[in-house]
Amino acid sequence: MASRVPTPPKLGPLPEIVTRPAPALPSAWAGLSRPLPPETMPRTKARVDWSAPHWEAIAAEQVAIAPTLLKRNADRTIRIARSPHGGRRRLKHPETGAGLLSDGDVGQFGPHKVLRLFFGRSWHVIPSHEQLLRWTLDGMADTPDGRTVEPDDSDSWLVLLDLV
């Protein structure tokens, strides 16, 4: 006697999922699964005018975070000072063993020393002390790419800046 397998109930149409399109990358980068070294990072054509007056106000309101990248003026190179923020490990070049630019790295830009965090293959200006405090008290925080997450999420600003 053959047993009959019940058919699953029919479900209605699934809701449409809205996603952001990924930024276009050159075809030479297809298949890469690790961050790229700084010399191969995409460069923007427009230069930021770091001497503009509003950058001074932004830098004054930022929380004091130790930069992980330090510029050497003599030979115009960047020295990696420590592990990236947010408890992330520093990735190493497989052949040379040199440290690579990683998510969580913080650098200072311009004469006003505006702090920016590297996340998702781009640089993001670190939020003000007031904004970070608001996220701490609200129970919800933003990520550098604009998502809203819990404050202890690994991609939240609070974790990336070692505040949680």
Secondary structure as the mmCIF struct_conf table of DSSP 4:
data_model
#
loop_
_struct_conf.conf_type_id
_struct_conf.id
_struct_conf.beg_label_comp_id
_struct_conf.beg_label_asym_id
_struct_conf.beg_label_seq_id
_struct_conf.end_label_comp_id
_struct_conf.end_label_asym_id
_struct_conf.end_label_seq_id
HELX_LH_PP_P HELX_LH_PP_P1 ALA A 2 LEU A 11
HELX_LH_PP_P HELX_LH_PP_P2 PRO A 13 VAL A 18
HELX_LH_PP_P HELX_LH_PP_P3 ARG A 20 ALA A 24
HELX_RH_3T_P HELX_RH_3T_P1 SER A 27 TRP A 29
TURN_TY1_P TURN_TY1_P1 ALA A 30 GLY A 31
BEND BEND1 ARG A 34 ARG A 34
HELX_LH_PP_P HELX_LH_PP_P4 PRO A 35 PRO A 37
HELX_RH_3T_P HELX_RH_3T_P2 PRO A 38 THR A 40
BEND BEND2 MET A 41 MET A 41
BEND BEND3 LYS A 45 ALA A 46
HELX_LH_PP_P HELX_LH_PP_P5 ARG A 47 VAL A 48
TURN_TY1_P TURN_TY1_P2 TRP A 50 SER A 51
BEND BEND4 ALA A 52 ALA A 52
HELX_RH_AL_P HELX_RH_AL_P1 PRO A 53 GLU A 61
STRN STRN1 GLN A 62 GLN A 62
BEND BEND5 THR A 68 THR A 68
STRN STRN2 LEU A 69 ARG A 72
TURN_TY1_P TURN_TY1_P3 ASN A 73 ARG A 76
STRN STRN3 THR A 77 ILE A 80
BEND BEND6 ARG A 82 ARG A 82
HELX_LH_PP_P HELX_LH_PP_P6 SER A 83 PRO A 84
BEND BEND7 HIS A 85 HIS A 85
TURN_TY1_P TURN_TY1_P4 GLY A 86 GLY A 87
HELX_LH_PP_P HELX_LH_PP_P7 ARG A 88 LEU A 91
STRN STRN4 LYS A 92 LYS A 92
TURN_TY1_P TURN_TY1_P5 PRO A 94 THR A 96
STRN STRN5 GLY A 99 GLY A 99
TURN_TY1_P TURN_TY1_P6 ASP A 103 GLY A 104
STRN STRN6 VAL A 106 PHE A 109
TURN_TY1_P TURN_TY1_P7 GLY A 110 LYS A 113
STRN STRN7 VAL A 114 PHE A 119
TURN_TY1_P TURN_TY1_P8 GLY A 120 ARG A 121
STRN STRN8 SER A 122 VAL A 125
HELX_LH_PP_P HELX_LH_PP_P8 ILE A 126 PRO A 127
STRN STRN9 SER A 128 SER A 128
HELX_RH_AL_P HELX_RH_AL_P2 HIS A 129 ASP A 138
BEND BEND8 GLY A 139 GLY A 139
STRN STRN10 ALA A 141 ASP A 142
TURN_TY1_P TURN_TY1_P9 PRO A 144 ASP A 145
BEND BEND9 GLY A 146 GLY A 146
STRN STRN11 THR A 148 VAL A 149
TURN_TY1_P TURN_TY1_P10 PRO A 151 ASP A 152
BEND BEND10 ASP A 153 ASP A 153
TURN_TY1_P TURN_TY1_P11 SER A 154 ASP A 155
BEND BEND11 SER A 156 SER A 156
HELX_RH_AL_P HELX_RH_AL_P3 TRP A 157 LEU A 160
TURN_TY1_P TURN_TY1_P12 LEU A 161 ASP A 162
#
